[in-house]
Amino acid sequence: MSREERAGTPRTVPCPTCGEKSVFEPWNPWRPFCCERCRALDLGAWASESYRIPGKPAEDDASGGASGSQE
């Protein structure tokens, strides 16, 4: 399908929260989400720090590491 043929068809993407099709157009106030609820759920996940990148735990400075002060 050419670009001209798609001109009348709104672009859709999967909603990051529920996976349903969402219209990704400037007139959709919740894009890339499908609705206000999914957008609010995602914001709540960020606010509660549910999204995390796996990695090694940070070392505790109290253990006397090189960054500690010397007496």
PDB file of N, CA, C, O and CB in Angstrom:
ATOM      1  N   MET A   1       0.854  -1.175   0.000  1.00  0.00           N
ATOM      2  CA  MET A   1       0.000   0.000   0.000  1.00  0.00           C
ATOM      3  C   MET A   1       0.899   1.237   0.000  1.00  0.00           C
ATOM      4  O   MET A   1       1.823   1.343   0.806  1.00  0.00           O
ATOM      5  CB  MET A   1      -0.971  -0.001   1.231  1.00  0.00           C
ATOM      6  N   SER A   2       0.623   2.155  -0.896  1.00  0.00           N
ATOM      7  CA  SER A   2       1.452   3.351  -1.006  1.00  0.00           C
ATOM      8  C   SER A   2       1.052   4.381   0.044  1.00  0.00           C
ATOM      9  O   SER A   2       0.018   4.261   0.701  1.00  0.00           O
ATOM     10  CB  SER A   2       1.341   3.955  -2.411  1.00  0.00           C
ATOM     11  N   ARG A   3       1.886   5.377   0.179  1.00  0.00           N
ATOM     12  CA  ARG A   3       1.630   6.437   1.156  1.00  0.00           C
ATOM     13  C   ARG A   3       0.346   7.192   0.808  1.00  0.00           C
ATOM     14  O   ARG A   3      -0.407   7.588   1.698  1.00  0.00           O
ATOM     15  CB  ARG A   3       2.824   7.413   1.219  1.00  0.00           C
ATOM     16  N   GLU A   4       0.106   7.387  -0.475  1.00  0.00           N
ATOM     17  CA  GLU A   4      -1.099   8.093  -0.905  1.00  0.00           C
ATOM     18  C   GLU A   4      -2.356   7.310  -0.553  1.00  0.00           C
ATOM     19  O   GLU A   4      -3.372   7.903  -0.192  1.00  0.00           O
ATOM     20  CB  GLU A   4      -1.053   8.355  -2.408  1.00  0.00           C
ATOM     21  N   GLU A   5      -2.300   5.966  -0.652  1.00  0.00           N
ATOM     22  CA  GLU A   5      -3.449   5.139  -0.327  1.00  0.00           C
ATOM     23  C   GLU A   5      -3.746   5.157   1.174  1.00  0.00           C
ATOM     24  O   GLU A   5      -4.902   5.023   1.577  1.00  0.00           O
ATOM     25  CB  GLU A   5      -3.215   3.711  -0.797  1.00  0.00           C
ATOM     26  N   ARG A   6      -2.718   5.322   1.996  1.00  0.00           N
ATOM     27  CA  ARG A   6      -2.909   5.343   3.448  1.00  0.00           C
ATOM     28  C   ARG A   6      -3.282   6.715   3.970  1.00  0.00           C
ATOM     29  O   ARG A   6      -3.576   6.852   5.157  1.00  0.00           O
ATOM     30  CB  ARG A   6      -1.661   4.871   4.139  1.00  0.00           C
ATOM     31  N   ALA A   7      -3.283   7.735   3.128  1.00  0.00           N
ATOM     32  CA  ALA A   7      -3.511   9.107   3.582  1.00  0.00           C
ATOM     33  C   ALA A   7      -4.821   9.260   4.347  1.00  0.00           C
ATOM     34  O   ALA A   7      -4.878  10.045   5.294  1.00  0.00           O
ATOM     35  CB  ALA A   7      -3.504  10.050   2.400  1.00  0.00           C
ATOM     36  N   GLY A   8      -5.876   8.536   3.970  1.00  0.00           N
ATOM     37  CA  GLY A   8      -7.159   8.661   4.652  1.00  0.00           C
ATOM     38  C   GLY A   8      -7.302   7.730   5.840  1.00  0.00           C
ATOM     39  O   GLY A   8      -8.274   7.840   6.587  1.00  0.00           O
ATOM     40  N   THR A   9      -6.364   6.817   6.040  1.00  0.00           N
ATOM     41  CA  THR A   9      -6.438   5.848   7.128  1.00  0.00           C
ATOM     42  C   THR A   9      -5.615   6.330   8.314  1.00  0.00           C
ATOM     43  O   THR A   9      -4.416   6.568   8.168  1.00  0.00           O
ATOM     44  CB  THR A   9      -5.950   4.465   6.661  1.00  0.00           C
ATOM     45  N   PRO A  10      -6.226   6.479   9.478  1.00  0.00           N
ATOM     46  CA  PRO A  10      -5.440   6.912  10.637  1.00  0.00           C
ATOM     47  C   PRO A  10      -4.428   5.835  11.050  1.00  0.00           C
ATOM     48  O   PRO A  10      -4.711   4.641  10.965  1.00  0.00           O
ATOM     49  CB  PRO A  10      -6.371   7.246  11.820  1.00  0.00           C
ATOM     50  N   ARG A  11      -3.281   6.261  11.483  1.00  0.00           N
ATOM     51  CA  ARG A  11      -2.233   5.342  11.933  1.00  0.00           C
ATOM     52  C   ARG A  11      -2.617   4.796  13.305  1.00  0.00           C
ATOM     53  O   ARG A  11      -3.020   5.553  14.188  1.00  0.00           O
ATOM     54  CB  ARG A  11      -0.840   6.054  11.986  1.00  0.00           C
ATOM     55  N   THR A  12      -2.492   3.494  13.480  1.00  0.00           N
ATOM     56  CA  THR A  12      -2.782   2.884  14.776  1.00  0.00           C
ATOM     57  C   THR A  12      -1.537   2.202  15.322  1.00  0.00           C
ATOM     58  O   THR A  12      -0.715   1.671  14.575  1.00  0.00           O
ATOM     59  CB  THR A  12      -3.942   1.875  14.660  1.00  0.00           C
ATOM     60  N   VAL A  13      -1.423   2.230  16.633  1.00  0.00           N
ATOM     61  CA  VAL A  13      -0.322   1.590  17.350  1.00  0.00           C
ATOM     62  C   VAL A  13      -0.909   0.844  18.540  1.00  0.00           C
ATOM     63  O   VAL A  13      -2.001   1.188  18.992  1.00  0.00           O
ATOM     64  CB  VAL A  13       0.754   2.639  17.810  1.00  0.00           C
ATOM     65  N   PRO A  14      -0.216  -0.166  19.062  1.00  0.00           N
ATOM     66  CA  PRO A  14      -0.735  -0.835  20.261  1.00  0.00           C
ATOM     67  C   PRO A  14      -0.597   0.061  21.493  1.00  0.00           C
ATOM     68  O   PRO A  14       0.431   0.708  21.691  1.00  0.00           O
ATOM     69  CB  PRO A  14       0.003  -2.168  20.493  1.00  0.00           C
ATOM     70  N   CYS A  15      -1.620   0.087  22.296  1.00  0.00           N
ATOM     71  CA  CYS A  15      -1.583   0.861  23.548  1.00  0.00           C
ATOM     72  C   CYS A  15      -0.521   0.245  24.463  1.00  0.00           C
ATOM     73  O   CYS A  15      -0.530  -0.968  24.670  1.00  0.00           O
ATOM     74  CB  CYS A  15      -2.998   0.877  24.257  1.00  0.00           C
ATOM     75  N   PRO A  16       0.392   1.050  25.016  1.00  0.00           N
ATOM     76  CA  PRO A  16       1.432   0.506  25.897  1.00  0.00           C
ATOM     77  C   PRO A  16       0.897  -0.178  27.153  1.00  0.00           C
ATOM     78  O   PRO A  16       1.586  -1.016  27.736  1.00  0.00           O
ATOM     79  CB  PRO A  16       2.358   1.603  26.303  1.00  0.00           C
ATOM     80  N   THR A  17      -0.313   0.163  27.578  1.00  0.00           N
ATOM     81  CA  THR A  17      -0.866  -0.406  28.801  1.00  0.00           C
ATOM     82  C   THR A  17      -1.657  -1.687  28.549  1.00  0.00           C
ATOM     83  O   THR A  17      -1.407  -2.710  29.187  1.00  0.00           O
ATOM     84  CB  THR A  17      -1.749   0.608  29.482  1.00  0.00           C
ATOM     85  N   CYS A  18      -2.614  -1.631  27.619  1.00  0.00           N
ATOM     86  CA  CYS A  18      -3.500  -2.785  27.421  1.00  0.00           C
ATOM     87  C   CYS A  18      -3.267  -3.534  26.117  1.00  0.00           C
ATOM     88  O   CYS A  18      -3.735  -4.663  25.972  1.00  0.00           O
ATOM     89  CB  CYS A  18      -4.918  -2.335  27.470  1.00  0.00           C
ATOM     90  N   GLY A  19      -2.560  -2.939  25.172  1.00  0.00           N
ATOM     91  CA  GLY A  19      -2.259  -3.606  23.915  1.00  0.00           C
ATOM     92  C   GLY A  19      -3.311  -3.434  22.829  1.00  0.00           C
ATOM     93  O   GLY A  19      -3.099  -3.863  21.695  1.00  0.00           O
ATOM     94  N   GLU A  20      -4.441  -2.815  23.154  1.00  0.00           N
ATOM     95  CA  GLU A  20      -5.478  -2.578  22.146  1.00  0.00           C
ATOM     96  C   GLU A  20      -4.980  -1.551  21.129  1.00  0.00           C
ATOM     97  O   GLU A  20      -4.058  -0.785  21.409  1.00  0.00           O
ATOM     98  CB  GLU A  20      -6.799  -2.091  22.812  1.00  0.00           C
ATOM     99  N   LYS A  21      -5.602  -1.545  19.945  1.00  0.00           N
ATOM    100  CA  LYS A  21      -5.224  -0.571  18.921  1.00  0.00           C
ATOM    101  C   LYS A  21      -5.597   0.826  19.379  1.00  0.00           C
ATOM    102  O   LYS A  21      -6.685   1.054  19.909  1.00  0.00           O
ATOM    103  CB  LYS A  21      -5.903  -0.895  17.571  1.00  0.00           C
ATOM    104  N   SER A  22      -4.678   1.756  19.168  1.00  0.00           N
ATOM    105  CA  SER A  22      -4.886   3.144  19.541  1.00  0.00           C
ATOM    106  C   SER A  22      -4.558   4.016  18.342  1.00  0.00           C
ATOM    107  O   SER A  22      -3.567   3.781  17.650  1.00  0.00           O
ATOM    108  CB  SER A  22      -4.023   3.535  20.772  1.00  0.00           C
ATOM    109  N   VAL A  23      -5.390   5.029  18.095  1.00  0.00           N
ATOM    110  CA  VAL A  23      -5.146   5.938  16.975  1.00  0.00           C
ATOM    111  C   VAL A  23      -4.028   6.890  17.373  1.00  0.00           C
ATOM    112  O   VAL A  23      -4.116   7.584  18.386  1.00  0.00           O
ATOM    113  CB  VAL A  23      -6.444   6.725  16.581  1.00  0.00           C
ATOM    114  N   PHE A  24      -2.976   6.912  16.563  1.00  0.00           N
ATOM    115  CA  PHE A  24      -1.821   7.775  16.839  1.00  0.00           C
ATOM    116  C   PHE A  24      -1.887   8.976  15.902  1.00  0.00           C
ATOM    117  O   PHE A  24      -1.159   9.058  14.913  1.00  0.00           O
ATOM    118  CB  PHE A  24      -0.465   6.997  16.661  1.00  0.00           C
ATOM    119  N   GLU A  25      -2.768   9.890  16.236  1.00  0.00           N
ATOM    120  CA  GLU A  25      -2.979  11.104  15.454  1.00  0.00           C
ATOM    121  C   GLU A  25      -3.008  12.294  16.411  1.00  0.00           C
ATOM    122  O   GLU A  25      -3.323  12.127  17.589  1.00  0.00           O
ATOM    123  CB  GLU A  25      -4.303  11.018  14.618  1.00  0.00           C
ATOM    124  N   PRO A  26      -2.684  13.494  15.920  1.00  0.00           N
ATOM    125  CA  PRO A  26      -2.656  14.677  16.797  1.00  0.00           C
ATOM    126  C   PRO A  26      -3.964  14.955  17.528  1.00  0.00           C
ATOM    127  O   PRO A  26      -3.941  15.549  18.606  1.00  0.00           O
ATOM    128  CB  PRO A  26      -2.295  15.879  15.995  1.00  0.00           C
ATOM    129  N   TRP A  27      -5.100  14.545  16.979  1.00  0.00           N
ATOM    130  CA  TRP A  27      -6.376  14.829  17.625  1.00  0.00           C
ATOM    131  C   TRP A  27      -6.685  13.866  18.771  1.00  0.00           C
ATOM    132  O   TRP A  27      -7.652  14.085  19.501  1.00  0.00           O
ATOM    133  CB  TRP A  27      -7.487  14.774  16.604  1.00  0.00           C
ATOM    134  N   ASN A  28      -5.895  12.811  18.950  1.00  0.00           N
ATOM    135  CA  ASN A  28      -6.103  11.877  20.067  1.00  0.00           C
ATOM    136  C   ASN A  28      -5.370  12.431  21.297  1.00  0.00           C
ATOM    137  O   ASN A  28      -4.140  12.406  21.335  1.00  0.00           O
ATOM    138  CB  ASN A  28      -5.587  10.421  19.705  1.00  0.00           C
ATOM    139  N   PRO A  29      -6.099  12.928  22.297  1.00  0.00           N
ATOM    140  CA  PRO A  29      -5.435  13.558  23.445  1.00  0.00           C
ATOM    141  C   PRO A  29      -4.651  12.592  24.328  1.00  0.00           C
ATOM    142  O   PRO A  29      -3.848  13.034  25.149  1.00  0.00           O
ATOM    143  CB  PRO A  29      -6.450  14.255  24.280  1.00  0.00           C
ATOM    144  N   TRP A  30      -4.867  11.282  24.179  1.00  0.00           N
ATOM    145  CA  TRP A  30      -4.205  10.305  25.041  1.00  0.00           C
ATOM    146  C   TRP A  30      -3.104   9.534  24.333  1.00  0.00           C
ATOM    147  O   TRP A  30      -2.530   8.618  24.922  1.00  0.00           O
ATOM    148  CB  TRP A  30      -5.215   9.340  25.585  1.00  0.00           C
ATOM    149  N   ARG A  31      -2.788   9.874  23.085  1.00  0.00           N
ATOM    150  CA  ARG A  31      -1.809   9.072  22.336  1.00  0.00           C
ATOM    151  C   ARG A  31      -0.493   8.983  23.079  1.00  0.00           C
ATOM    152  O   ARG A  31      -0.075   9.985  23.659  1.00  0.00           O
ATOM    153  CB  ARG A  31      -1.579   9.663  20.945  1.00  0.00           C
ATOM    154  N   PRO A  32       0.166   7.882  23.099  1.00  0.00           N
ATOM    155  CA  PRO A  32      -0.074   6.644  22.368  1.00  0.00           C
ATOM    156  C   PRO A  32      -1.049   5.698  23.066  1.00  0.00           C
ATOM    157  O   PRO A  32      -1.223   4.562  22.626  1.00  0.00           O
ATOM    158  CB  PRO A  32       1.223   5.939  22.146  1.00  0.00           C
ATOM    159  N   PHE A  33      -1.683   6.146  24.140  1.00  0.00           N
ATOM    160  CA  PHE A  33      -2.629   5.300  24.872  1.00  0.00           C
ATOM    161  C   PHE A  33      -3.991   5.330  24.198  1.00  0.00           C
ATOM    162  O   PHE A  33      -4.295   6.256  23.445  1.00  0.00           O
ATOM    163  CB  PHE A  33      -2.750   5.755  26.340  1.00  0.00           C
ATOM    164  N   CYS A  34      -4.818   4.314  24.466  1.00  0.00           N
ATOM    165  CA  CYS A  34      -6.130   4.242  23.827  1.00  0.00           C
ATOM    166  C   CYS A  34      -7.174   5.077  24.560  1.00  0.00           C
ATOM    167  O   CYS A  34      -8.174   5.480  23.965  1.00  0.00           O
ATOM    168  CB  CYS A  34      -6.590   2.800  23.751  1.00  0.00           C
ATOM    169  N   CYS A  35      -6.949   5.341  25.855  1.00  0.00           N
ATOM    170  CA  CYS A  35      -7.939   6.097  26.620  1.00  0.00           C
ATOM    171  C   CYS A  35      -7.276   6.749  27.837  1.00  0.00           C
ATOM    172  O   CYS A  35      -6.110   6.504  28.147  1.00  0.00           O
ATOM    173  CB  CYS A  35      -9.107   5.176  27.064  1.00  0.00           C
ATOM    174  N   GLU A  36      -8.053   7.573  28.502  1.00  0.00           N
ATOM    175  CA  GLU A  36      -7.559   8.277  29.691  1.00  0.00           C
ATOM    176  C   GLU A  36      -7.188   7.304  30.809  1.00  0.00           C
ATOM    177  O   GLU A  36      -6.223   7.534  31.539  1.00  0.00           O
ATOM    178  CB  GLU A  36      -8.613   9.267  30.194  1.00  0.00           C
ATOM    179  N   ARG A  37      -7.945   6.227  30.942  1.00  0.00           N
ATOM    180  CA  ARG A  37      -7.679   5.233  31.997  1.00  0.00           C
ATOM    181  C   ARG A  37      -6.298   4.600  31.821  1.00  0.00           C
ATOM    182  O   ARG A  37      -5.532   4.504  32.780  1.00  0.00           O
ATOM    183  CB  ARG A  37      -8.766   4.134  31.990  1.00  0.00           C
ATOM    184  N   CYS A  38      -5.980   4.170  30.601  1.00  0.00           N
ATOM    185  CA  CYS A  38      -4.675   3.548  30.356  1.00  0.00           C
ATOM    186  C   CYS A  38      -3.546   4.543  30.601  1.00  0.00           C
ATOM    187  O   CYS A  38      -2.492   4.176  31.121  1.00  0.00           O
ATOM    188  CB  CYS A  38      -4.596   3.004  28.919  1.00  0.00           C
ATOM    189  N   ARG A  39      -3.765   5.788  30.229  1.00  0.00           N
ATOM    190  CA  ARG A  39      -2.749   6.821  30.461  1.00  0.00           C
ATOM    191  C   ARG A  39      -2.533   7.019  31.967  1.00  0.00           C
ATOM    192  O   ARG A  39      -1.395   7.148  32.418  1.00  0.00           O
ATOM    193  CB  ARG A  39      -3.169   8.162  29.791  1.00  0.00           C
ATOM    194  N   ALA A  40      -3.619   7.041  32.739  1.00  0.00           N
ATOM    195  CA  ALA A  40      -3.525   7.218  34.187  1.00  0.00           C
ATOM    196  C   ALA A  40      -2.852   6.016  34.857  1.00  0.00           C
ATOM    197  O   ALA A  40      -2.074   6.188  35.796  1.00  0.00           O
ATOM    198  CB  ALA A  40      -4.917   7.436  34.783  1.00  0.00           C
ATOM    199  N   LEU A  41      -3.144   4.806  34.382  1.00  0.00           N
ATOM    200  CA  LEU A  41      -2.490   3.617  34.933  1.00  0.00           C
ATOM    201  C   LEU A  41      -0.986   3.664  34.712  1.00  0.00           C
ATOM    202  O   LEU A  41      -0.216   3.302  35.602  1.00  0.00           O
ATOM    203  CB  LEU A  41      -3.071   2.350  34.306  1.00  0.00           C
ATOM    204  N   ASP A  42      -0.561   4.107  33.532  1.00  0.00           N
ATOM    205  CA  ASP A  42       0.861   4.212  33.230  1.00  0.00           C
ATOM    206  C   ASP A  42       1.522   5.273  34.110  1.00  0.00           C
ATOM    207  O   ASP A  42       2.617   5.051  34.627  1.00  0.00           O
ATOM    208  CB  ASP A  42       1.071   4.542  31.744  1.00  0.00           C
ATOM    209  N   LEU A  43       0.876   6.409  34.281  1.00  0.00           N
ATOM    210  CA  LEU A  43       1.411   7.461  35.140  1.00  0.00           C
ATOM    211  C   LEU A  43       1.538   6.965  36.575  1.00  0.00           C
ATOM    212  O   LEU A  43       2.524   7.258  37.251  1.00  0.00           O
ATOM    213  CB  LEU A  43       0.518   8.712  35.084  1.00  0.00           C
ATOM    214  N   GLY A  44       0.542   6.215  37.041  1.00  0.00           N
ATOM    215  CA  GLY A  44       0.592   5.652  38.394  1.00  0.00           C
ATOM    216  C   GLY A  44       1.750   4.677  38.560  1.00  0.00           C
ATOM    217  O   GLY A  44       2.382   4.636  39.616  1.00  0.00           O
ATOM    218  N   ALA A  45       2.030   3.892  37.520  1.00  0.00           N
ATOM    219  CA  ALA A  45       3.157   2.955  37.582  1.00  0.00           C
ATOM    220  C   ALA A  45       4.485   3.708  37.678  1.00  0.00           C
ATOM    221  O   ALA A  45       5.387   3.296  38.408  1.00  0.00           O
ATOM    222  CB  ALA A  45       3.158   2.030  36.344  1.00  0.00           C
ATOM    223  N   TRP A  46       4.598   4.807  36.941  1.00  0.00           N
ATOM    224  CA  TRP A  46       5.822   5.615  37.046  1.00  0.00           C
ATOM    225  C   TRP A  46       5.931   6.239  38.436  1.00  0.00           C
ATOM    226  O   TRP A  46       7.003   6.228  39.041  1.00  0.00           O
ATOM    227  CB  TRP A  46       5.842   6.722  35.960  1.00  0.00           C
ATOM    228  N   ALA A  47       4.829   6.780  38.938  1.00  0.00           N
ATOM    229  CA  ALA A  47       4.851   7.455  40.240  1.00  0.00           C
ATOM    230  C   ALA A  47       5.183   6.495  41.379  1.00  0.00           C
ATOM    231  O   ALA A  47       5.824   6.892  42.352  1.00  0.00           O
ATOM    232  CB  ALA A  47       3.507   8.120  40.507  1.00  0.00           C
ATOM    233  N   SER A  48       4.758   5.243  41.271  1.00  0.00           N
ATOM    234  CA  SER A  48       5.040   4.267  42.327  1.00  0.00           C
ATOM    235  C   SER A  48       6.360   3.524  42.082  1.00  0.00           C
ATOM    236  O   SER A  48       6.699   2.581  42.798  1.00  0.00           O
ATOM    237  CB  SER A  48       3.890   3.263  42.430  1.00  0.00           C
ATOM    238  N   GLU A  49       7.092   3.968  41.061  1.00  0.00           N
ATOM    239  CA  GLU A  49       8.391   3.393  40.702  1.00  0.00           C
ATOM    240  C   GLU A  49       8.286   1.905  40.366  1.00  0.00           C
ATOM    241  O   GLU A  49       9.178   1.126  40.701  1.00  0.00           O
ATOM    242  CB  GLU A  49       9.386   3.596  41.841  1.00  0.00           C
ATOM    243  N   SER A  50       7.191   1.513  39.704  1.00  0.00           N
ATOM    244  CA  SER A  50       7.024   0.121  39.273  1.00  0.00           C
ATOM    245  C   SER A  50       7.918  -0.224  38.091  1.00  0.00           C
ATOM    246  O   SER A  50       8.291  -1.384  37.913  1.00  0.00           O
ATOM    247  CB  SER A  50       5.574  -0.142  38.909  1.00  0.00           C
ATOM    248  N   TYR A  51       8.264   0.773  37.282  1.00  0.00           N
ATOM    249  CA  TYR A  51       9.143   0.541  36.141  1.00  0.00           C
ATOM    250  C   TYR A  51      10.588   0.608  36.632  1.00  0.00           C
ATOM    251  O   TYR A  51      11.028   1.631  37.156  1.00  0.00           O
ATOM    252  CB  TYR A  51       8.884   1.586  34.998  1.00  0.00           C
ATOM    253  N   ARG A  52      11.312  -0.480  36.460  1.00  0.00           N
ATOM    254  CA  ARG A  52      12.703  -0.533  36.925  1.00  0.00           C
ATOM    255  C   ARG A  52      13.559  -1.201  35.878  1.00  0.00           C
ATOM    256  O   ARG A  52      13.088  -2.059  35.131  1.00  0.00           O
ATOM    257  CB  ARG A  52      12.817  -1.283  38.271  1.00  0.00           C
ATOM    258  N   ILE A  53      14.810  -0.810  35.825  1.00  0.00           N
ATOM    259  CA  ILE A  53      15.782  -1.434  34.937  1.00  0.00           C
ATOM    260  C   ILE A  53      16.598  -2.391  35.777  1.00  0.00           C
ATOM    261  O   ILE A  53      17.187  -1.982  36.778  1.00  0.00           O
ATOM    262  CB  ILE A  53      16.695  -0.373  34.223  1.00  0.00           C
ATOM    263  N   PRO A  54      16.648  -3.675  35.388  1.00  0.00           N
ATOM    264  CA  PRO A  54      17.403  -4.638  36.194  1.00  0.00           C
ATOM    265  C   PRO A  54      18.899  -4.323  36.178  1.00  0.00           C
ATOM    266  O   PRO A  54      19.441  -3.885  35.164  1.00  0.00           O
ATOM    267  CB  PRO A  54      17.162  -6.065  35.684  1.00  0.00           C
ATOM    268  N   GLY A  55      19.539  -4.547  37.283  1.00  0.00           N
ATOM    269  CA  GLY A  55      20.972  -4.312  37.398  1.00  0.00           C
ATOM    270  C   GLY A  55      21.472  -4.726  38.765  1.00  0.00           C
ATOM    271  O   GLY A  55      20.708  -5.161  39.626  1.00  0.00           O
ATOM    272  N   LYS A  56      22.775  -4.578  38.941  1.00  0.00           N
ATOM    273  CA  LYS A  56      23.356  -4.917  40.236  1.00  0.00           C
ATOM    274  C   LYS A  56      22.977  -3.857  41.257  1.00  0.00           C
ATOM    275  O   LYS A  56      22.860  -2.682  40.909  1.00  0.00           O
ATOM    276  CB  LYS A  56      24.893  -5.050  40.135  1.00  0.00           C
ATOM    277  N   PRO A  57      22.781  -4.251  42.518  1.00  0.00           N
ATOM    278  CA  PRO A  57      22.477  -3.267  43.562  1.00  0.00           C
ATOM    279  C   PRO A  57      23.661  -2.327  43.774  1.00  0.00           C
ATOM    280  O   PRO A  57      24.817  -2.727  43.630  1.00  0.00           O
ATOM    281  CB  PRO A  57      22.114  -3.974  44.887  1.00  0.00           C
ATOM    282  N   ALA A  58      23.366  -1.089  44.114  1.00  0.00           N
ATOM    283  CA  ALA A  58      24.409  -0.114  44.390  1.00  0.00           C
ATOM    284  C   ALA A  58      25.129  -0.479  45.681  1.00  0.00           C
ATOM    285  O   ALA A  58      24.520  -1.009  46.611  1.00  0.00           O
ATOM    286  CB  ALA A  58      23.820   1.308  44.479  1.00  0.00           C
ATOM    287  N   GLU A  59      26.411  -0.197  45.732  1.00  0.00           N
ATOM    288  CA  GLU A  59      27.177  -0.487  46.947  1.00  0.00           C
ATOM    289  C   GLU A  59      26.903   0.580  47.987  1.00  0.00           C
ATOM    290  O   GLU A  59      26.741   1.755  47.659  1.00  0.00           O
ATOM    291  CB  GLU A  59      28.690  -0.570  46.645  1.00  0.00           C
ATOM    292  N   ASP A  60      26.853   0.170  49.231  1.00  0.00           N
ATOM    293  CA  ASP A  60      26.583   1.070  50.338  1.00  0.00           C
ATOM    294  C   ASP A  60      27.847   1.847  50.687  1.00  0.00           C
ATOM    295  O   ASP A  60      28.898   1.242  50.894  1.00  0.00           O
ATOM    296  CB  ASP A  60      26.064   0.292  51.564  1.00  0.00           C
ATOM    297  N   ASP A  61      27.767   3.188  50.758  1.00  0.00           N
ATOM    298  CA  ASP A  61      28.925   4.018  51.102  1.00  0.00           C
ATOM    299  C   ASP A  61      29.365   3.824  52.546  1.00  0.00           C
ATOM    300  O   ASP A  61      30.515   4.117  52.873  1.00  0.00           O
ATOM    301  CB  ASP A  61      28.608   5.482  50.860  1.00  0.00           C
ATOM    302  N   ALA A  62      28.495   3.343  53.415  1.00  0.00           N
ATOM    303  CA  ALA A  62      28.818   3.149  54.825  1.00  0.00           C
ATOM    304  C   ALA A  62      29.780   1.988  55.056  1.00  0.00           C
ATOM    305  O   ALA A  62      30.294   1.823  56.162  1.00  0.00           O
ATOM    306  CB  ALA A  62      27.554   2.919  55.610  1.00  0.00           C
ATOM    307  N   SER A  63      30.027   1.189  54.030  1.00  0.00           N
ATOM    308  CA  SER A  63      30.906   0.034  54.199  1.00  0.00           C
ATOM    309  C   SER A  63      32.387   0.401  54.140  1.00  0.00           C
ATOM    310  O   SER A  63      33.246  -0.481  54.163  1.00  0.00           O
ATOM    311  CB  SER A  63      30.600  -0.997  53.141  1.00  0.00           C
ATOM    312  N   GLY A  64      32.692   1.702  54.062  1.00  0.00           N
ATOM    313  CA  GLY A  64      34.087   2.121  54.064  1.00  0.00           C
ATOM    314  C   GLY A  64      34.736   2.057  52.703  1.00  0.00           C
ATOM    315  O   GLY A  64      35.931   1.777  52.601  1.00  0.00           O
ATOM    316  N   GLY A  65      33.976   2.309  51.657  1.00  0.00           N
ATOM    317  CA  GLY A  65      34.500   2.282  50.302  1.00  0.00           C
ATOM    318  C   GLY A  65      35.452   3.428  50.041  1.00  0.00           C
ATOM    319  O   GLY A  65      35.688   4.252  50.924  1.00  0.00           O
ATOM    320  N   ALA A  66      35.995   3.491  48.856  1.00  0.00           N
ATOM    321  CA  ALA A  66      36.997   4.507  48.472  1.00  0.00           C
ATOM    322  C   ALA A  66      36.406   5.904  48.511  1.00  0.00           C
ATOM    323  O   ALA A  66      37.154   6.872  48.646  1.00  0.00           O
ATOM    324  CB  ALA A  66      37.549   4.220  47.066  1.00  0.00           C
ATOM    325  N   SER A  67      35.090   6.047  48.399  1.00  0.00           N
ATOM    326  CA  SER A  67      34.494   7.374  48.394  1.00  0.00           C
ATOM    327  C   SER A  67      34.228   7.919  49.786  1.00  0.00           C
ATOM    328  O   SER A  67      33.780   9.058  49.921  1.00  0.00           O
ATOM    329  CB  SER A  67      33.221   7.349  47.623  1.00  0.00           C
ATOM    330  N   GLY A  68      34.493   7.133  50.828  1.00  0.00           N
ATOM    331  CA  GLY A  68      34.292   7.574  52.198  1.00  0.00           C
ATOM    332  C   GLY A  68      35.341   8.578  52.627  1.00  0.00           C
ATOM    333  O   GLY A  68      36.406   8.646  52.014  1.00  0.00           O
ATOM    334  N   SER A  69      35.074   9.358  53.661  1.00  0.00           N
ATOM    335  CA  SER A  69      36.047  10.336  54.141  1.00  0.00           C
ATOM    336  C   SER A  69      37.106   9.642  55.004  1.00  0.00           C
ATOM    337  O   SER A  69      36.826   8.664  55.698  1.00  0.00           O
ATOM    338  CB  SER A  69      35.342  11.461  54.942  1.00  0.00           C
ATOM    339  N   GLN A  70      38.327  10.177  54.941  1.00  0.00           N
ATOM    340  CA  GLN A  70      39.412   9.612  55.741  1.00  0.00           C
ATOM    341  C   GLN A  70      39.634  10.487  56.949  1.00  0.00           C
ATOM    342  O   GLN A  70      39.427  11.698  56.883  1.00  0.00           O
ATOM    343  CB  GLN A  70      40.713   9.478  54.915  1.00  0.00           C
ATOM    344  N   GLU A  71      40.054   9.893  58.060  1.00  0.00           N
ATOM    345  CA  GLU A  71      40.295  10.645  59.292  1.00  0.00           C
ATOM    346  C   GLU A  71      41.756  10.876  59.505  1.00  0.00           C
ATOM    347  O   GLU A  71      42.146  11.494  60.495  1.00  0.00           O
ATOM    348  CB  GLU A  71      39.714   9.929  60.485  1.00  0.00           C
TER     349      GLU A  71
END
